[in-house]
Amino acid sequence: MNFPFYIARRYLFSKSSNNAINIITIIAAIGVFAGAFALFIVLSGFTGLKDFSLSFSNQYDPDLKVLPSSGKTFSFSAEERERLKNINGILHFSEVIEERVFLTFRSKNKTAYIKGVDGNFLKVNKLDSALVRGTWFHPEESQVVIGNNISRELNLGVFDYMSLLEILVPRPGTGQELDPTRAFNSERVVASGIYSINEELDDKFIFAPLEFTRDLLSLKPNEVTGIELKLSPGANPETIKADIRASLGEQVEIKNRAQLNDALYKMLNTENLAVYLIFTLVLIIALFNVVGSIIMVILDKRENIKTLHSLGAAPNQIRNIFFTQGVFMTVLGGTIGILCSLALVYLQLEYDLVMITPSLAYPVAITWENVIIVMVTITSLGMMASWIAASRSKKALEA
């Protein structure tokens, strides 16, 4: 057995004749345990919150979305449609048209975005599962599906044929129109359904048939603002991106789900990093106890150190004894802290110990990534603290 390893293990688990040193060692071990425990709990909580937040957008966003590289629209011909169908890895795709519109209903007004979708849209996005009232619109009728917030602000229900929702959009053209009645295209529709996904989307979109939207916006027959795609399980998005670009040319750009929610991903990752750095700082402060504990052990074992040196132990070997002891302390405390925090997170997942609302448990997640991050952080910081403290052993030799 390695000499420093053997002595370090004896020092770690044996009691000192000085009771104060025993207390300081226990406090240092508890500090490492608490730091690892708190860091893993917080990272698991933020991972759960991230997954919870993204679950709403993932319900709405496609795997890939084709957008115009410039302008608002691009042409999507029948030949390009056939080429897209023949790309391996694309399960379904849906043509969409999006534009800002003005809504008016019983003297109440609101701006929103209309999203015209074709018959394949529900194969790409299971938005019909988010309906809380009514049904999905019929493609041959003047019907729309609206967000829950839009319904509440306009006081608009489903299938209200007595009072129709009016959709207005500026009429395309140049110059200033003096007659206000000719400045807008308008259509009257009935809301067939109300969906609820999250606060932002419920306040933003109304869904309508593709041809209805194209006529409202006075677009050409083949013009679209985007194509949303659902990929086959296991398909390589980068390969499919290249195939789409080869089929549709340079007139389009292709974004994945993360790129479509770039601001949301950046915000969540920044928050996660900030919390990690804050709790790492707390852990660093806790490791000062480890430094103090090892220094106290060195002072207590001065006679033993001199004896070992007299028996032939090199200064580096003596230093490694206390370095190894500090590493043992941090790894052992960190491992116990991670195991206890894993147990607590598991109990939260299984039994909903902490609730946000009476029906919603606080979201948490267990990932190997978080386990590795905490263990690497504890080990690396513990090694640095142990090295700093162990260097004091040379002074004990000189005393």
C-alpha positions in Angstrom: 0.0 0.0 0.0 1.3 3.5 -0.8 2.9 5.0 2.2 1.2 8.5 2.2 -2.1 6.8 1.4 -1.9 4.5 4.4 -0.9 7.3 6.8 -3.6 9.7 5.5 -6.3 7.1 5.9 -5.2 6.5 9.5 -5.2 10.3 10.2 -8.6 10.7 8.7 -10.4 8.1 10.7 -8.5 8.2 13.9 -9.4 10.6 16.8 -7.0 13.2 17.9 -6.0 13.6 21.5 -7.0 17.3 21.0 -10.8 17.4 21.0 -10.8 20.8 19.3 -9.2 19.3 16.2 -11.8 16.5 16.1 -14.6 19.2 16.2 -12.9 21.2 13.4 -12.5 18.1 11.2 -16.2 17.2 11.7 -17.3 20.8 10.8 -15.1 20.7 7.7 -16.6 17.4 6.6 -20.1 18.7 7.2 -19.3 21.8 5.2 -18.2 19.7 2.2 -21.3 17.5 2.6 -23.6 20.6 2.7 -21.9 22.2 -0.2 -22.2 19.2 -2.5 -25.8 18.5 -1.3 -26.9 22.1 -2.0 -25.1 22.4 -5.4 -26.7 19.2 -6.7 -30.2 20.1 -5.4 -30.0 23.5 -7.1 -28.7 22.1 -10.4 -31.4 19.4 -10.4 -34.0 22.1 -9.7 -32.8 24.3 -12.5 -32.6 21.3 -14.9 -36.2 20.5 -14.0 -37.3 24.1 -14.5 -35.5 24.2 -17.9 -37.2 21.0 -19.0 -40.5 22.3 -17.7 -40.1 25.6 -19.6 -39.0 24.0 -22.8 -41.8 21.5 -22.7 -44.3 24.2 -23.6 -42.3 25.4 -26.6 -41.4 21.9 -27.7 -45.2 21.2 -27.9 -45.5 24.0 -30.4 -42.2 24.2 -32.2 -41.3 21.8 -35.1 -38.1 19.8 -35.3 -36.9 22.0 -38.2 -38.4 25.1 -39.8 -37.6 26.5 -43.2 -37.7 30.3 -43.4 -36.9 32.9 -46.1 -33.3 34.0 -46.2 -34.5 37.5 -47.0 -37.9 39.2 -47.0 -41.1 37.8 -45.4 -42.1 35.1 -48.0 -40.6 32.7 -50.5 -42.0 30.7 -53.4 -42.7 27.0 -52.8 -43.5 25.3 -56.0 -45.1 21.9 -56.7 -41.7 20.5 -57.9 -40.0 21.7 -54.7 -42.8 20.1 -52.7 -42.2 16.7 -54.4 -38.5 17.0 -53.8 -39.1 17.7 -50.1 -41.3 14.7 -49.8 -38.5 12.5 -51.2 -35.9 13.5 -48.6 -35.2 10.6 -46.3 -35.8 11.5 -42.6 -38.7 13.9 -43.1 -41.8 12.3 -41.7 -44.2 15.2 -42.3 -44.1 18.9 -43.3 -46.6 21.7 -43.2 -46.7 25.0 -45.2 -47.4 28.0 -43.0 -48.1 31.7 -43.4 -47.6 34.1 -40.5 -48.3 37.8 -40.3 -49.3 40.4 -37.8 -53.0 41.3 -37.8 -55.5 43.5 -36.0 -58.5 41.8 -34.2 -61.7 43.5 -33.3 -64.7 42.0 -31.5 -67.6 44.0 -30.0 -65.6 47.2 -29.8 -62.6 45.5 -28.3 -59.4 45.5 -30.2 -56.1 43.5 -30.1 -53.0 42.9 -32.2 -51.9 39.3 -32.8 -50.4 37.1 -35.4 -52.4 35.0 -37.7 -50.9 31.7 -38.7 -52.3 30.0 -41.7 -51.7 26.2 -41.7 -52.4 23.4 -44.1 -53.9 20.0 -43.5 -50.6 18.5 -42.4 -50.0 20.9 -39.6 -51.5 18.7 -36.9 -49.2 15.9 -38.0 -46.2 18.1 -37.4 -47.5 19.9 -34.2 -50.0 18.2 -32.0 -51.6 21.5 -31.2 -55.1 20.0 -31.1 -54.1 18.3 -27.9 -53.8 21.8 -26.3 -57.4 22.7 -27.0 -59.3 23.6 -23.9 -62.6 24.4 -25.6 -64.2 23.7 -29.0 -62.6 21.9 -31.9 -59.9 22.5 -34.5 -61.1 24.6 -37.4 -62.6 23.2 -40.6 -60.3 24.0 -43.6 -63.2 24.9 -45.9 -64.9 27.3 -43.5 -64.1 30.8 -42.1 -63.0 29.5 -38.7 -60.0 30.1 -36.5 -58.5 28.7 -33.3 -57.5 31.4 -30.8 -55.3 31.5 -27.7 -56.7 31.5 -24.2 -55.4 35.0 -23.5 -56.9 36.4 -26.7 -60.2 34.8 -25.8 -60.1 36.4 -22.4 -59.1 39.9 -23.5 -61.7 40.0 -26.3 -64.4 38.1 -24.2 -64.8 35.8 -27.2 -66.2 32.3 -26.9 -66.4 29.5 -29.4 -69.0 29.2 -32.2 -70.5 32.6 -31.5 -72.3 33.2 -34.8 -74.2 36.2 -33.5 -71.0 38.3 -33.2 -68.1 37.4 -35.5 -64.5 38.2 -35.0 -63.1 40.6 -37.5 -59.5 40.2 -38.8 -57.9 43.2 -40.4 -54.5 43.4 -42.2 -53.0 46.4 -44.1 -53.6 46.0 -47.8 -50.3 45.6 -49.8 -49.4 48.4 -52.1 -47.5 51.7 -52.3 -48.4 55.2 -51.3 -50.7 56.6 -48.8 -54.4 55.5 -48.9 -56.7 58.4 -48.1 -59.8 56.2 -47.8 -59.6 54.2 -44.5 -62.0 51.7 -45.7 -59.7 50.7 -48.6 -56.5 50.6 -46.4 -57.2 47.2 -44.9 -58.2 43.7 -46.0 -60.7 42.3 -43.6 -62.5 39.0 -43.0 -65.1 38.0 -40.4 -64.6 34.6 -38.8 -65.9 32.4 -36.0 -63.7 31.0 -33.3 -64.1 27.2 -33.4 -61.6 26.4 -30.6 -59.4 27.9 -27.9 -56.0 26.5 -27.1 -53.7 27.0 -24.0 -50.0 26.3 -24.2 -48.2 29.1 -22.2 -48.7 32.8 -21.5 -46.7 34.0 -24.5 -48.2 31.8 -27.2 -51.8 32.1 -25.8 -51.5 35.9 -26.3 -49.8 35.7 -29.7 -51.3 33.4 -32.3 -54.6 32.7 -34.0 -54.6 29.7 -36.3 -56.5 29.7 -39.6 -56.7 27.7 -42.9 -53.8 28.3 -45.2 -55.8 29.4 -48.3 -58.0 31.7 -46.1 -54.8 33.4 -44.8 -53.2 33.6 -48.2 -56.4 35.4 -49.6 -56.5 37.7 -46.6 -52.9 38.8 -47.1 -53.2 38.9 -50.9 -50.3 36.5 -51.5 -49.6 34.5 -54.6 -50.7 30.9 -54.8 -47.2 29.4 -54.1 -46.0 32.0 -51.5 -45.4 30.9 -47.9 -43.6 32.4 -44.9 -42.3 29.0 -43.7 -42.3 25.3 -43.8 -42.4 23.3 -40.6 -41.0 19.8 -40.5 -41.3 16.7 -38.3 -38.4 14.4 -38.6 -38.3 10.6 -38.3 -36.9 9.2 -35.0 -33.2 8.9 -35.2 -32.8 11.1 -38.3 -29.8 13.4 -38.5 -30.9 17.0 -38.6 -27.7 18.3 -40.1 -27.9 15.8 -43.0 -31.6 16.8 -43.6 -30.7 20.5 -43.5 -28.1 19.9 -46.3 -30.7 18.0 -48.4 -33.3 20.7 -47.9 -30.9 23.4 -48.9 -30.0 21.4 -52.0 -33.7 21.1 -52.9 -34.8 24.6 -52.2 -31.7 26.6 -52.9 -30.3 29.7 -51.2 -33.7 31.4 -50.9 -34.2 29.8 -47.5 -32.5 29.3 -44.1 -33.2 26.3 -41.8 -33.4 26.5 -38.0 -33.8 23.8 -35.4 -35.8 24.0 -32.2 -33.0 25.5 -30.2 -32.4 28.2 -32.8 -36.1 29.1 -33.0 -36.0 29.6 -29.2 -32.5 31.2 -29.1 -33.4 33.8 -26.5 -35.1 31.3 -24.2 -32.2 28.9 -24.3 -29.7 31.7 -23.7 -31.7 32.9 -20.7 -32.1 29.5 -19.1 -28.4 28.6 -19.7 -27.3 31.9 -18.3 -29.4 31.5 -15.2 -28.1 28.0 -14.7 -24.5 29.2 -15.0 -25.1 32.0 -12.6 -26.5 29.8 -9.9 -23.7 27.2 -10.4 -21.1 30.0 -9.9 -22.9 31.3 -6.8 -23.1 27.9 -5.1 -19.5 27.1 -6.2 -18.5 30.3 -4.3 -20.3 29.0 -1.3 -18.5 25.7 -1.7 -15.2 27.5 -1.8 -16.0 29.2 1.4 -16.9 25.9 3.0 -13.5 24.4 1.8 -11.7 27.0 3.9 -12.7 24.7 6.8 -10.9 21.8 5.1 -7.8 24.0 4.9 -8.1 24.9 8.5 -8.7 21.3 9.6 -5.6 20.0 7.7 -3.4 22.8 9.1 -4.6 22.0 12.6 -3.8 18.3 12.1 -0.3 19.2 10.8 0.3 21.3 14.0 -1.0 18.5 16.1 1.2 15.9 14.4 4.5 17.8 14.4 6.3 15.2 16.5 5.0 12.4 14.3 6.1 14.4 11.2 9.6 14.7 12.6 9.7 11.0 13.5 8.6 10.0 10.0 11.3 12.4 8.5 13.9 10.8 10.7 12.9 7.4 9.5 13.6 8.5 5.9 10.3 10.0 4.7 11.0 12.7 2.2 9.3 16.1 2.6 7.2 15.5 -0.5 5.9 12.2 1.0 5.0 14.0 4.2 3.2 16.7 2.3 1.4 14.0 0.2 0.1 12.5 3.5 -1.9 15.6 4.3 -2.8 16.3 0.7 -4.3 12.8 0.4 -6.1 13.3 3.7 -7.7 16.5 2.4 -8.7 14.8 -0.8 -10.2 11.9 1.1 -12.2 14.3 3.2 -13.7 16.3 0.3 -14.4 13.2 -1.9 -16.0 11.3 1.0 -18.1 14.3 2.1 -19.0 15.2 -1.5 -20.0 11.6 -2.3 -22.3 11.4 0.7 -23.7 14.8 -0.1 -24.5 13.7 -3.7 -26.1 10.4 -2.5 -28.3 12.2 0.0 -29.3 14.8 -2.6 -30.1 12.1 -5.1 -32.4 10.5 -2.6 -34.1 13.8 -1.9 -34.6 14.6 -5.6 -35.9 11.1 -6.2 -38.4 11.5 -3.4 -39.6 14.8 -5.0 -40.0 13.0 -8.3 -42.0 10.1 -6.8 -44.0 11.8 -4.0 -44.2 15.5 -4.9 -42.8 16.7 -1.5 -42.7 20.4 -2.6 -45.6 21.9 -4.6 -45.8 25.1 -6.6 -49.5 25.0 -6.8 -51.9 22.4 -5.3 -51.8 20.5 -8.6 -48.2 21.2 -9.8 -45.1 19.8 -8.1 -41.8 21.7 -8.2 -40.0 20.3 -11.3 -36.7 18.6 -10.7 -34.6 16.2 -12.9 -31.8 13.7 -12.2 -29.1 13.7 -14.9 -25.6 12.2 -15.0 -24.3 15.5 -16.2 -25.2 17.2 -12.9 -23.7 14.3 -10.9 -20.4 14.6 -12.8 -20.4 18.5 -12.6 -20.8 18.4 -8.8 -18.3 15.6 -8.3 -15.7 17.3 -10.6 -16.2 20.6 -8.8 -15.9 19.1 -5.4 -12.8 17.1 -6.3 -11.0 19.8 -8.1 -11.6 22.5 -5.4 -10.8 20.0 -2.7 -7.5 19.1 -4.3 -6.6 22.8 -4.5 -7.5 23.4 -0.9 -5.7 20.3 0.2 -2.5 21.3 -1.7 -2.5 24.7 -0.1 -2.9 23.3 3.4 -0.5 20.4 2.9 2.3 22.8 1.9 2.4 23.9 5.6 4.0 20.5 6.5 7.4 21.8 5.3 7.2 24.5 8.0 6.4 21.8 10.6 9.7 20.1 9.6 11.6 23.3 10.0 10.1 24.1 13.5 
